[in-house]
Amino acid sequence: MPRANRRRDDGAPLDLARVTGGIPQRARYAGGEWFVRSVTGAGAQRAYLCPGCQQDISVGVPHVVVWPADGLGGVDNRRHWHTQCWSARERRRPQGSFR
């Protein structure tokens, strides 16, 4: 009996944002333009200090990474914020140094 050639299931379609680690969005804050990228819980491999509330962002907690859109600076200019703190940035001042 001949073998049935079944079509192979390719799985779910690729999500561009997931493949690239998230596509940064532009935002205005503190008189400048910033890139903002979401980090999933699985992508959060270290603990960080949120400049919005001065509390720890634990390993495995989804959050956002923010860096200047002017392209100046490097890794040292990135800041990791709780998503809620970043959303509330216009309503309250950051507790620590932001830039």
Summary of the structure (lengths in Angstrom):
residues: 99
radius of gyration: 19.0
end to end distance: 71.4
largest distance: 73.9
contacts: 203
relative contact order: 0.19
helix: 12%
strand: 26%
